[in-house]
């Protein structure tokens, strides 16, 4: 899941804690929260109930370190973009609160810690998946796609799909069809989630010369794409029911929450077709609903083995 989902950090202040707060801000903890929401439910589904608490702990610690490492590298590499965007210009790198060399070193340390924690605390398959996700996020999304194509978040968002795989393999030691469906849910969910935010901040992206879809296409075109990917997200989420050990609870929750998200996507399209822009378009409604949708669907996947 993606630096586009971050909010502008609060004033980091001064004093002994300012440096620590600057390094913490480089790791973008708000994004990490969303990634972990998709990790733990996958572990419950894989275990068919409660996984071992120590395994959950080590997986969360390793996953946090891995995501933080990728975010730190992204913060350094995108410092020029962040400096041009009002939403991100108060991040540590644009304000020169951390030197690039030290930030890179911090990212390397976090990456190594994640490998060791996941390797010894879970297994080396989970550690390898975390490494692949980080390399993909830094080299494919940040360096190759973000500044070059309006499809940047479609293919670059793959990096944010790995947490369900990491959680599943931490429990089972192998990849199966069910976690691949969870992977696909996040893949289909990422574009509408991110494009809704980019509709709200498209002037920022235009100023930073980042070709997000809302920068290069009319709002109505973006809204059609959002609706298409939203329908795909819901369809994929329902595919988990026959392909994973779920009972009645998961498909009911997935269908109801999916209907809510599709309804909001249709309403967004209607506002776009009427020519409404900016605040009147209300894209952030879909953005916030999509956040809740992902959390609810994955929570339902975790609770289903306990209730059915």
C-alpha positions in Angstrom: 0.0 0.0 0.0 1.6 3.4 -1.0 3.1 6.7 0.0 0.1 8.4 -1.7 -2.0 7.4 1.3 0.1 9.4 3.8 -1.0 12.6 5.4 1.0 15.7 6.1 2.9 15.1 9.3 2.5 17.5 12.2 5.2 19.9 13.2 8.1 17.7 14.5 9.1 20.4 16.9 12.5 20.9 18.4 14.6 19.4 21.2 16.0 15.9 21.9 12.9 14.1 20.6 12.8 16.0 17.3 15.4 13.8 15.6 13.6 10.7 16.6 10.3 12.1 15.4 12.0 13.0 12.1 13.2 9.4 11.6 9.8 8.0 12.6 8.2 10.3 10.0 10.5 9.0 7.3 9.1 5.5 7.9 5.5 6.7 7.3 3.8 4.8 10.2 0.3 5.6 8.9 1.0 3.5 5.8 2.4 0.7 7.8 -0.8 0.4 9.8 -2.8 -0.3 6.7 -0.3 -2.9 5.6 -0.5 -4.7 8.9 -4.3 -4.8 8.6 -3.9 -7.3 5.8 -1.2 -9.4 7.4 -2.8 -10.5 10.7 -6.1 -11.6 9.2 -4.2 -13.8 6.7 -2.5 -15.5 9.6 -5.9 -16.3 11.3 -7.3 -17.6 8.0 -4.1 -19.8 7.5 -4.3 -21.1 11.0 -8.0 -21.8 10.9 -8.3 -19.9 14.2 -5.8 -18.3 16.5 -2.1 -18.5 15.3 0.6 -18.6 18.0 0.9 -15.2 19.6 4.7 -15.2 19.4 4.5 -15.9 15.7 2.1 -13.0 15.2 4.4 -10.8 17.2 7.5 -11.6 15.2 5.7 -11.4 11.9 4.3 -7.9 12.8 7.7 -6.7 14.0 9.4 -8.0 10.9 6.7 -6.7 8.6 6.8 -3.3 10.3 10.6 -3.1 9.8 10.3 -4.1 6.2 7.6 -1.6 5.3 9.4 1.1 7.2 12.6 0.4 5.3 10.9 0.7 1.9 9.2 3.9 3.1 12.5 5.5 4.2 14.0 4.8 0.8 10.9 6.3 -0.9 11.2 9.4 1.3 14.7 10.1 0.1 14.1 9.3 -3.5 10.9 11.3 -3.7 12.2 14.3 -1.7 12.0 16.6 -4.7 8.4 15.6 -5.4 7.4 16.0 -1.7 8.9 19.5 -1.7 6.6 20.6 -4.5 3.4 19.2 -3.0 1.6 21.1 -0.3 0.3 17.9 1.2 3.9 16.5 1.7 6.2 19.5 1.9 6.5 19.3 5.7 8.0 15.8 5.6 11.5 15.5 7.0 13.5 15.3 3.7 12.1 18.5 2.1 12.8 20.3 5.4 16.4 18.9 5.5 15.8 17.4 8.9 17.7 14.2 8.1 20.7 13.9 5.8 20.2 11.6 2.8 23.2 9.4 3.7 21.9 8.9 7.2 18.4 8.2 5.9 19.7 5.6 3.5 21.6 3.9 6.3 18.5 3.9 8.4 16.6 2.2 5.6 19.3 -0.4 5.2 19.3 -1.2 8.9 15.6 -1.6 9.0 15.7 -3.8 5.9 18.3 -6.1 7.5 16.4 -6.2 10.8 13.2 -7.2 8.9 15.0 -10.1 7.2 16.5 -11.4 10.5 13.3 -11.0 12.5 11.1 -12.7 9.8 13.7 -15.3 9.0 14.3 -16.5 12.6 10.9 -15.5 14.0 8.8 -17.0 11.2 10.6 -18.6 8.3 12.9 -17.6 5.4 10.1 -17.7 2.8 8.3 -14.9 4.6 11.6 -13.0 4.9 12.2 -13.5 1.1 8.8 -12.2 0.3 9.3 -9.1 2.4 12.6 -8.4 0.6 11.0 -8.9 -2.8 8.2 -6.4 -1.9 10.7 -3.8 -0.7 12.9 -4.1 -3.8 9.8 -3.9 -6.0 8.5 -0.8 -4.2 11.8 1.0 -4.4 13.1 0.0 -7.9 9.9 -0.7 -9.8 7.4 1.7 -8.4 9.5 4.6 -7.0 12.3 4.7 -9.6 10.7 3.2 -12.8 7.0 3.8 -12.8 5.9 6.7 -10.6 7.3 9.6 -12.7 6.7 7.9 -16.1 3.2 6.5 -16.5 -0.4 7.1 -15.4 -0.5 3.4 -14.7 2.1 3.8 -12.0 -0.1 2.8 -9.1 -1.7 -0.1 -10.9 1.5 -2.0 -11.3 3.5 -0.3 -8.6 0.9 -1.1 -6.1 1.8 -4.8 -6.3 4.4 -4.1 -3.6 1.5 -3.4 -1.1 -0.1 -6.8 -1.9 2.6 -8.9 -0.3 1.6 -8.6 3.4 -1.2 -11.3 3.1 1.3 -13.6 1.5 3.8 -12.9 4.3 1.2 -13.5 7.0 0.1 -16.8 5.4 3.5 -18.2 4.8 4.6 -17.3 8.3 1.9 -19.8 9.5 2.1 -22.4 6.9 5.6 -22.1 5.3 4.1 -22.3 1.8 2.1 -20.3 -0.7 -1.4 -21.4 -1.5 -4.4 -20.3 -3.6 -6.2 -18.5 -0.7 -3.4 -15.9 0.0 -3.1 -15.3 -3.7 -6.8 -14.3 -3.7 -6.0 -11.9 -0.8 -3.1 -10.6 -2.8 -5.5 -10.0 -5.7 -8.0 -8.2 -3.5 -5.3 -5.6 -2.5 -4.1 -5.3 -6.1 -7.6 -4.5 -7.4 -8.4 -2.2 -4.4 -5.3 0.0 -4.7 -6.2 1.9 -7.9 -9.6 3.2 -6.8 -8.3 4.0 -3.3 -5.3 5.9 -4.7 -7.0 7.6 -7.6 -9.7 9.0 -5.3 -7.0 10.6 -3.2 -5.2 11.8 -6.4 -8.5 13.4 -7.6 -8.5 15.5 -4.4 -4.8 16.4 -4.7 -4.4 16.4 -8.5 -3.0 20.0 -8.5 -0.3 18.8 -6.1 0.6 15.9 -8.4 0.5 18.2 -11.5 2.8 20.7 -9.7 5.2 17.8 -8.9 5.1 16.5 -12.5 3.8 13.1 -11.3 1.5 11.7 -14.1 -1.2 10.2 -11.8 -4.3 9.3 -13.8 -6.4 12.3 -12.5 -3.6 14.6 -13.8 -3.7 13.3 -17.3 -7.3 12.3 -17.7 -10.7 14.0 -17.2 -12.5 13.4 -13.9 -15.2 11.3 -15.6 -12.7 9.0 -17.1 -11.0 8.5 -13.7 -14.4 7.9 -12.1 -15.2 5.2 -14.7 -11.8 3.5 -14.0 -12.5 3.7 -10.3 -15.9 2.1 -10.7 -14.4 -0.7 -12.9 -11.7 -1.5 -10.4 -14.1 -1.3 -7.5 -16.4 -3.9 -9.1 -13.3 -6.1 -9.7 -12.3 -5.7 -6.1 -15.6 -6.9 -4.8 -15.7 -9.8 -7.3 -12.3 -11.0 -6.3 -13.2 -10.7 -2.6 -16.2 -12.9 -3.1 -14.0 -15.5 -4.9 -12.2 -16.1 -1.6 -15.4 -17.8 -0.3 -15.2 -21.0 -2.4 -11.4 -21.0 -2.6 -10.6 -20.7 1.1 -11.9 -22.4 4.3 -14.6 -19.8 5.0 -18.2 -20.2 6.2 -21.2 -17.9 5.8 -19.8 -14.9 7.8 -17.1 -13.8 5.4 -19.2 -13.8 2.1 -22.0 -11.9 3.8 -19.7 -9.2 5.2 -17.8 -9.0 1.9 -21.0 -8.6 -0.1 -22.5 -5.9 2.1 -19.3 -3.9 2.4 -18.6 -4.3 -1.3 -22.1 -3.0 -2.1 -21.4 0.1 0.0 -18.2 0.8 -1.9 -19.7 0.2 -5.3 -22.5 2.5 -4.5 -20.1 5.3 -3.5 -18.1 4.7 -6.7 -21.3 5.0 -8.8 -22.2 8.3 -6.9 -18.7 9.6 -7.6 -19.2 8.8 -11.3 -22.5 10.6 -11.3 -20.9 13.8 -9.8 -18.1 13.6 -12.3 -20.5 13.3 -15.2 -22.3 16.4 -14.0 -19.1 18.2 -14.4 -18.5 18.8 -10.6 -14.9 19.3 -9.7 -12.7 19.7 -6.6 -14.6 19.9 -3.3 -18.0 19.3 -5.0 -16.7 16.0 -6.5 -16.1 14.6 -3.0 -13.5 12.0 -3.9 -12.4 11.7 -0.3 -15.6 10.0 0.6 -14.6 7.0 -1.6 -11.1 7.2 -0.2 -12.2 6.9 3.4 -14.8 4.2 2.5 -12.2 2.2 0.7 -10.0 2.3 3.8 -12.8 0.9 5.9 -13.8 -1.6 3.3 -10.3 -3.2 3.2 -10.1 -3.4 7.0 -13.7 -4.9 7.3 -13.1 -7.5 4.5 -9.8 -8.7 6.0 -11.3 -8.6 9.5 -14.1 -10.8 8.3 -11.6 -13.3 6.9 -9.9 -13.4 10.3 -13.1 -13.8 12.3 -14.8 -16.3 10.0 -12.8 -19.4 11.2 -13.8 -18.4 14.8 -17.5 -18.0 14.1 -18.3 -20.7 11.6 
